Amino acid sequence: MEIIPLTNLTSEELEKLFVLNNLAFPKSVWPKKNFEDYFTQDEFFPLGFVLKIDAEISSFVFGKITPSRKFFNIDSLWISEKQRGKSFGKTLVEKLLKEIKKIESVETVGLRFREANRLEKFYQQLGFSQPKIIGQYKNGENKIGMKLKIK
């Protein structure tokens, strides 16, 4: 098992990350160009990590700082079904939070997820706020938001 920063991924591994992200979140599929731009065209380069087991990506987390530079948004967290329940999600998010805290300007980390994913307890155990409904997705499903003050 190894945890690798996004910045160390090869172009082939980024392609695999794109495919896995869209398979993991079929209700929120990213067009290829948007995904590529997210990782290459923005001055606010994303932070994140992938977990590899037997040289295969089995889990990942990534996000990026917002233009205000005071807020970091976790955009995606996925743990393969075979790896769930082994604390890999916690490990990846804690590693990401440790890196985010090094960014002097960031005061708050936020995230959002579909209510059906039922991630409230997971994120609360990591110190995030009470979940709040912050809107709805196109299909009418509730969008849950949570925040973590780091400064």
C-alpha positions as CSV (number, residue, x, y, z in Angstrom):
1,M,0.0,0.0,0.0
2,E,1.2,3.5,-0.8
3,I,-0.3,7.0,-0.7
4,I,0.8,9.2,-3.5
5,P,0.2,13.0,-3.9
6,L,-1.7,14.0,-7.0
7,T,1.3,15.9,-8.2
8,N,3.2,12.7,-8.6
9,L,0.7,10.9,-10.8
10,T,1.6,10.1,-14.4
11,S,-0.8,11.1,-17.2
12,E,-1.9,7.5,-17.4
13,E,-2.8,7.5,-13.7
14,L,-4.7,10.8,-14.1
15,E,-6.7,9.2,-16.9
16,K,-7.4,6.3,-14.6
17,L,-8.5,8.7,-11.9
18,F,-10.8,10.4,-14.3
19,V,-12.5,7.1,-15.2
20,L,-12.7,6.0,-11.6
21,N,-14.2,9.3,-10.5
22,N,-16.9,9.1,-13.1
23,L,-17.7,5.5,-12.3
24,A,-17.8,6.2,-8.6
25,F,-20.1,9.2,-9.1
26,P,-22.4,8.4,-12.0
27,K,-24.9,11.2,-11.0
28,S,-22.0,13.8,-11.2
29,V,-20.0,12.8,-14.2
30,W,-17.3,15.3,-15.2
31,P,-16.8,16.0,-18.9
32,K,-13.2,15.0,-19.8
33,K,-12.2,18.6,-20.7
34,N,-13.4,19.9,-17.3
35,F,-11.5,17.2,-15.5
36,E,-8.3,17.9,-17.4
37,D,-8.7,21.7,-16.8
38,Y,-9.3,21.1,-13.1
39,F,-5.9,19.4,-12.9
40,T,-3.9,21.6,-15.3
41,Q,-5.4,24.9,-16.3
42,D,-6.2,26.6,-13.0
43,E,-3.9,28.7,-10.9
44,F,-5.4,27.0,-7.9
45,F,-3.9,23.6,-8.4
46,P,-5.7,20.9,-6.6
47,L,-4.4,19.0,-3.6
48,G,-5.1,15.4,-3.0
49,F,-3.8,11.9,-2.7
50,V,-4.4,8.5,-4.2
51,L,-4.1,5.2,-2.3
52,K,-2.5,2.4,-4.4
53,I,-2.7,-1.2,-3.5
54,D,-0.8,-3.7,-5.7
55,A,0.0,-0.7,-8.1
56,E,-3.7,0.0,-8.7
57,I,-5.6,3.1,-7.5
58,S,-8.1,1.9,-4.9
59,S,-9.0,5.2,-3.2
60,F,-8.6,8.9,-3.6
61,V,-9.4,12.3,-2.2
62,F,-8.9,15.7,-3.9
63,G,-10.0,19.3,-3.8
64,K,-8.8,22.8,-4.3
65,I,-8.5,26.2,-2.8
66,T,-11.1,28.8,-3.9
67,P,-10.2,32.1,-5.5
68,S,-10.6,33.9,-2.1
69,R,-7.7,31.7,-0.9
70,K,-9.5,31.4,2.5
71,F,-11.6,28.3,1.7
72,F,-10.6,24.9,0.5
73,N,-13.3,22.6,-1.0
74,I,-12.9,18.9,-0.9
75,D,-14.4,17.9,-4.2
76,S,-14.1,14.1,-4.3
77,L,-13.5,11.2,-1.9
78,W,-13.8,7.6,-3.0
79,I,-12.9,4.4,-1.4
80,S,-13.2,1.2,-3.5
81,E,-15.7,-1.3,-2.1
82,K,-13.0,-3.8,-1.4
83,Q,-11.1,-1.2,0.8
84,R,-14.1,0.2,2.8
85,G,-14.1,-0.3,6.5
86,K,-10.3,-0.2,6.7
87,S,-9.9,3.4,7.7
88,F,-8.4,4.4,4.4
89,G,-11.0,7.2,4.0
90,K,-10.0,8.7,7.3
91,T,-6.3,8.3,6.5
92,L,-6.7,10.1,3.2
93,V,-8.8,13.0,4.6
94,E,-6.5,13.4,7.6
95,K,-3.5,13.5,5.2
96,L,-5.2,16.1,3.0
97,L,-6.2,18.2,6.0
98,K,-2.6,18.2,7.2
99,E,-1.5,19.6,3.8
100,I,-4.3,22.2,3.8
101,K,-3.3,23.5,7.2
102,K,0.1,24.4,5.7
103,I,-1.6,26.9,3.4
104,E,-1.4,30.1,5.4
105,S,-4.5,31.8,3.9
106,V,-7.0,28.9,4.3
107,E,-9.3,29.3,7.2
108,T,-12.1,26.8,6.4
109,V,-12.4,23.5,4.7
110,G,-15.8,22.6,3.2
111,L,-17.4,19.8,1.3
112,R,-20.7,18.7,-0.1
113,F,-22.3,15.4,-0.9
114,R,-25.6,13.8,-1.8
115,E,-27.8,13.1,1.3
116,A,-28.1,9.4,0.1
117,N,-24.4,8.9,0.6
118,R,-24.9,9.3,4.4
119,L,-21.4,10.6,5.2
120,E,-22.4,12.9,8.0
121,K,-21.0,10.8,10.9
122,F,-17.8,10.1,9.0
123,Y,-17.0,13.8,8.5
124,Q,-18.2,14.7,12.0
125,Q,-15.7,12.2,13.5
126,L,-13.0,14.2,11.6
127,G,-14.2,17.5,13.2
128,F,-16.5,18.8,10.6
129,S,-19.6,20.8,11.5
130,Q,-23.2,19.7,11.8
131,P,-24.5,18.8,8.3
132,K,-26.8,21.3,6.6
133,I,-28.9,21.1,3.5
134,I,-27.4,23.7,1.2
135,G,-29.4,23.1,-1.9
136,Q,-30.5,20.3,-4.3
137,Y,-28.9,18.5,-7.2
138,K,-30.6,18.5,-10.6
139,N,-32.5,15.3,-9.7
140,G,-34.0,16.9,-6.6
141,E,-31.7,15.0,-4.1
142,N,-30.6,17.1,-1.1
143,K,-27.1,18.5,-1.2
144,I,-25.5,18.4,2.2
145,G,-22.7,20.8,3.2
146,M,-20.2,20.6,6.1
147,K,-17.3,22.8,7.2
148,L,-14.2,22.6,9.3
149,K,-12.6,25.7,10.7
150,I,-8.8,25.2,10.7
151,K,-7.8,28.8,11.8
